[in-house]
């Protein structure tokens, strides 16, 4: 055997060393990950702006009477049962942007309007007018009370993050709201399903325990509470996913512009993570150093 001949073990070791030394950059996967990172940042930016829109709506008076949040999430009984004939169709940057809601769009989907079904079934002074009308009153009152209870709690929760005074409310920091609270509002959704279902049953008993008990034996209470709970759960998701951008997309754009620096820094951090996963150490470290320089520069 000549000196240049290699044993199978030595040949395999040599091939392994060569493959290790020829470390290549996976630019295609890196490019795909950048697109995914952009989608993630865009999604977080939108739901974060939606959340900020709802929290700042607690301070915006609409129509000279009630807050914008009360118009979006009504809790007053007069909204559900209006008088006869009255039914009709970390930064403080965002708090200074006045809302300009498109009520035409909202009225088309039933938001901002008083009364409507099933509340129109309710009639006062019908105690002795028959069981059918009393049943209608029970159903209308139970649905309204469920909405008023859950929306009232949601309003109080959002008020915790409202910008009362600049730098006075630590929870009004918009960076905190975008990256922590807005995603959290979606993550806790499974828990809210059980709470909304329980509150719907509570409202049913509160509005008329006799009808509710009968309904438990004759099925209809299970159908009504389950249906109302399902609708409220879907409305909760839509409220934080797309209601603000549907009602006032111009202000959502301004809120995102107010927080573009934090969103850009987060996007840069995700890109550095992708570089670590798909590029060689030299390129990844270089990108991370450049990112740190940009972060430091952004605060000076």
C-alpha positions as CSV (number, residue, x, y, z in Angstrom):
1,X,0.0,0.0,0.0
2,X,1.4,3.4,-1.0
3,X,1.7,6.3,1.3
4,X,-1.1,8.1,-0.6
5,X,-3.6,5.3,-0.1
6,X,-6.1,6.0,2.8
7,X,-8.0,3.5,4.8
8,X,-11.8,3.7,4.7
9,X,-11.9,5.3,8.1
10,X,-9.4,7.9,7.2
11,X,-11.2,8.6,3.9
12,X,-14.5,9.1,5.7
13,X,-12.9,11.4,8.3
14,X,-11.3,13.5,5.5
15,X,-14.7,13.9,3.7
16,X,-16.3,14.9,7.0
17,X,-13.6,17.6,7.5
18,X,-14.1,18.9,4.0
19,X,-17.9,19.2,4.4
20,X,-17.4,21.0,7.6
21,X,-14.9,23.5,6.2
22,X,-17.2,24.2,3.2
23,X,-19.9,25.7,5.3
24,X,-22.4,27.4,3.0
25,X,-25.0,30.1,3.6
26,X,-28.6,29.1,3.1
27,X,-29.7,32.4,1.4
28,X,-33.0,31.0,0.2
29,X,-34.1,29.9,3.6
30,X,-32.8,33.2,5.0
31,X,-34.8,35.2,2.5
32,X,-38.0,33.2,3.3
33,X,-37.4,33.8,7.0
34,X,-37.2,37.5,6.4
35,X,-40.6,37.5,4.6
36,X,-42.0,35.5,7.6
37,X,-40.4,38.0,10.0
38,X,-42.0,40.9,8.1
39,X,-45.4,39.2,8.3
40,X,-45.0,38.6,12.1
41,X,-44.0,42.2,12.7
42,X,-46.9,43.5,10.5
43,X,-49.4,41.3,12.4
44,X,-48.0,42.4,15.8
45,X,-48.0,46.1,14.6
46,X,-51.7,45.9,13.5
47,X,-53.1,44.1,16.6
48,X,-51.0,46.4,18.8
49,X,-52.3,49.5,17.0
50,X,-55.9,48.0,17.4
51,X,-55.3,47.6,21.1
52,X,-53.9,51.1,21.5
53,X,-56.9,52.4,19.5
54,X,-59.3,50.8,22.0
55,X,-57.4,52.0,25.1
56,X,-57.1,55.6,23.9
57,X,-60.8,55.5,22.9
58,X,-61.6,55.7,26.6
59,X,-60.6,59.4,26.6
60,X,-62.2,60.4,23.3
61,X,-65.6,62.0,23.6
62,X,-67.9,61.2,20.7
63,X,-71.0,63.2,19.8
64,X,-70.5,65.4,22.9
65,X,-72.0,62.8,25.2
66,X,-70.2,59.5,25.5
67,X,-66.8,58.1,24.9
68,X,-65.8,56.5,21.7
69,X,-65.3,53.2,23.6
70,X,-68.9,53.4,24.9
71,X,-70.1,53.7,21.3
72,X,-68.0,50.7,20.2
73,X,-68.7,48.6,23.3
74,X,-72.0,50.0,24.7
75,X,-72.8,49.2,28.4
76,X,-75.8,51.5,28.9
77,X,-79.2,50.0,29.0
78,X,-80.6,52.8,26.9
79,X,-78.5,51.6,24.0
80,X,-80.2,48.2,24.0
81,X,-83.7,49.4,24.9
82,X,-84.1,53.0,23.7
83,X,-87.3,54.9,24.2
84,X,-90.0,54.3,21.7
85,X,-89.3,56.3,18.5
86,X,-85.6,56.9,19.4
87,X,-84.2,54.0,17.5
88,X,-81.8,55.2,14.9
89,X,-79.0,54.3,12.8
90,X,-44.4,54.0,25.5
91,X,-44.9,57.1,23.7
92,X,-47.7,59.6,24.0
93,X,-47.8,60.1,20.3
94,X,-50.9,58.1,19.6
95,X,-53.0,59.7,22.3
96,X,-52.7,63.1,20.5
97,X,-54.1,61.7,17.3
98,X,-57.9,62.3,17.2
99,X,-60.1,59.5,15.9
100,X,-62.2,59.9,12.8
101,X,-64.4,56.8,12.9
102,X,-66.4,55.9,9.8
103,X,-69.8,55.3,11.4
104,X,-71.4,54.5,8.0
105,X,-69.4,51.3,7.9
106,X,-70.1,50.5,11.5
107,X,-73.8,51.2,11.2
108,X,-73.9,48.8,8.3
109,X,-72.8,46.0,10.6
110,X,-75.0,47.1,13.5
111,X,-72.4,49.0,15.6
112,X,-73.3,52.4,16.9
113,X,-77.0,51.9,16.4
114,X,-79.5,51.7,19.3
115,X,-82.0,48.9,19.7
116,X,-82.3,46.2,17.0
117,X,-83.1,42.5,17.3
118,X,-83.5,40.8,19.8
119,X,-84.0,43.9,21.9
120,X,-86.9,45.1,19.8
121,X,-88.9,42.2,21.1
122,X,-88.9,43.7,24.6
123,X,-92.1,45.5,25.7
124,X,-92.6,47.2,29.1
125,X,-95.7,46.6,31.2
126,X,-96.5,43.2,29.8
127,X,-96.6,41.1,33.0
128,X,-100.1,40.0,32.4
129,X,-100.1,40.0,28.7
130,X,-99.2,36.4,28.2
131,X,-96.4,34.0,28.5
132,X,-95.2,34.5,25.0
133,X,-94.4,38.2,25.5
134,X,-92.8,37.5,28.9
135,X,-90.6,34.9,27.2
136,X,-89.5,37.5,24.6
137,X,-88.7,40.0,27.4
138,X,-86.7,37.4,29.2
139,X,-84.7,36.5,26.1
140,X,-84.1,40.2,25.2
141,X,-83.1,41.1,28.7
142,X,-80.8,38.2,29.2
143,X,-78.9,38.9,25.9
144,X,-78.6,42.6,26.7
145,X,-77.5,42.0,30.3
146,X,-74.8,39.5,29.1
147,X,-73.5,42.1,26.6
148,X,-73.6,44.9,29.2
149,X,-71.7,42.8,31.8
150,X,-69.0,41.5,29.5
151,X,-68.5,44.8,27.7
152,X,-68.4,46.7,31.0
153,X,-65.6,44.4,32.3
154,X,-63.8,44.9,29.0
155,X,-64.1,48.6,29.2
156,X,-62.7,48.6,32.7
157,X,-59.8,46.4,31.6
158,X,-59.0,48.7,28.7
159,X,-59.2,51.8,30.9
160,X,-56.2,50.4,32.9
161,X,-54.0,51.2,29.9
162,X,-55.5,54.5,29.0
163,X,-53.1,57.5,28.8
164,X,-54.5,59.6,31.7
165,X,-51.5,61.9,31.9
166,X,-48.1,61.7,30.2
167,X,-45.8,59.3,32.1
168,X,-48.4,58.9,34.9
169,X,-49.8,55.6,33.9
170,X,-47.0,53.0,33.4
171,X,-49.4,50.7,31.6
172,X,-50.1,53.3,28.9
173,X,-46.6,52.7,27.4
174,X,-47.3,51.8,23.8
175,X,-44.3,49.5,23.3
176,X,-45.6,47.5,26.3
177,X,-49.1,47.4,24.8
178,X,-47.9,46.4,21.3
179,X,-45.5,43.6,22.3
180,X,-47.1,42.3,25.5
181,X,-50.7,43.2,26.0
182,X,-52.0,42.9,22.5
183,X,-50.7,39.4,21.9
184,X,-51.8,38.5,25.4
185,X,-55.4,39.5,24.6
186,X,-55.4,36.8,21.9
187,X,-53.6,34.2,24.0
188,X,-56.1,34.3,26.8
189,X,-59.0,33.8,24.4
190,X,-59.5,30.1,25.3
191,X,-60.0,31.1,29.0
192,X,-62.4,33.9,28.0
193,X,-64.6,31.3,26.3
194,X,-65.5,29.7,29.6
195,X,-66.0,33.1,31.3
196,X,-68.3,34.4,28.6
197,X,-70.3,31.2,28.7
198,X,-70.7,31.4,32.5
199,X,-71.7,35.1,32.4
200,X,-74.3,34.3,29.8
201,X,-75.9,31.7,32.1
202,X,-75.7,34.2,35.0
203,X,-77.5,36.8,32.9
204,X,-80.2,34.3,31.9
205,X,-80.9,33.5,35.5
206,X,-80.8,37.1,36.5
207,X,-83.3,38.1,33.8
208,X,-85.7,35.3,34.7
209,X,-84.8,32.2,36.6
210,X,-88.1,30.5,35.9
211,X,-87.7,30.7,32.1
212,X,-84.1,29.6,32.5
213,X,-84.9,26.6,34.6
214,X,-87.7,25.5,32.2
215,X,-85.3,26.0,29.4
216,X,-82.7,23.7,30.9
217,X,-85.3,20.9,30.8
218,X,-86.7,21.8,27.4
219,X,-83.3,22.5,25.8
220,X,-83.9,26.1,24.7
221,X,-81.7,27.6,27.5
222,X,-78.8,25.6,26.4
223,X,-79.3,26.7,22.8
224,X,-79.7,30.4,23.6
225,X,-76.8,30.6,26.0
226,X,-74.4,28.7,23.7
227,X,-75.4,30.7,20.7
228,X,-75.0,34.1,22.5
229,X,-71.7,33.0,24.0
230,X,-70.3,31.9,20.6
231,X,-71.3,35.2,19.0
232,X,-69.7,37.2,21.7
233,X,-66.5,35.1,21.5
234,X,-66.3,35.8,17.7
235,X,-67.0,39.5,18.3
236,X,-64.2,39.6,20.9
237,X,-61.7,38.3,18.4
238,X,-62.9,40.6,15.6
239,X,-62.8,43.5,17.9
240,X,-59.1,43.2,18.5
241,X,-58.2,41.8,15.1
242,X,-59.9,44.1,12.7
243,X,-62.6,46.4,14.2
244,X,-60.4,49.5,14.8
245,X,-58.8,49.2,11.4
246,X,-62.2,48.8,9.8
247,X,-63.7,51.8,11.6
248,X,-60.7,54.2,11.4
249,X,-57.8,52.9,9.3
250,X,-56.2,56.3,9.0
251,X,-55.7,56.5,12.8
252,X,-54.3,53.0,12.9
253,X,-51.7,54.0,10.3
254,X,-50.8,57.0,12.4
255,X,-50.5,54.8,15.5
256,X,-48.2,52.4,13.7
257,X,-46.1,55.4,12.5
258,X,-45.8,56.6,16.1
259,X,-44.3,53.2,17.0
260,X,-42.3,52.5,13.9
261,X,-39.0,52.7,15.7
262,X,-39.8,49.9,18.2
263,X,-41.3,47.8,15.4
264,X,-38.2,48.3,13.2
265,X,-35.9,47.3,16.1
266,X,-38.0,44.1,16.6
267,X,-37.8,43.3,12.9
268,X,-34.0,43.8,13.0
269,X,-33.8,41.4,16.0
270,X,-35.8,38.8,14.1
271,X,-33.5,39.1,11.1
272,X,-30.5,38.5,13.4
273,X,-32.2,35.4,14.7
274,X,-32.7,34.2,11.1
275,X,-29.0,34.9,10.3
276,X,-28.0,32.7,13.2
277,X,-30.2,29.9,11.9
278,X,-29.4,30.0,8.2
279,X,-26.0,31.8,7.7
280,X,-22.5,31.1,8.8
281,X,-21.1,32.5,12.1
282,X,-19.1,35.2,10.4
283,X,-22.1,36.7,8.6
284,X,-24.4,36.2,11.6
285,X,-22.0,37.9,14.0
286,X,-21.4,40.8,11.6
287,X,-25.2,41.4,11.2
288,X,-25.7,41.2,15.0
289,X,-22.9,43.8,15.6
290,X,-24.4,46.1,13.0
291,X,-27.8,45.7,14.6
292,X,-26.4,46.6,18.1
293,X,-24.8,49.7,16.6
294,X,-28.2,50.7,15.0
295,X,-30.0,50.1,18.3
296,X,-27.5,52.3,20.2
297,X,-27.6,55.0,17.6
298,X,-31.5,55.0,17.7
299,X,-31.4,56.1,21.3
300,X,-28.9,58.9,20.8
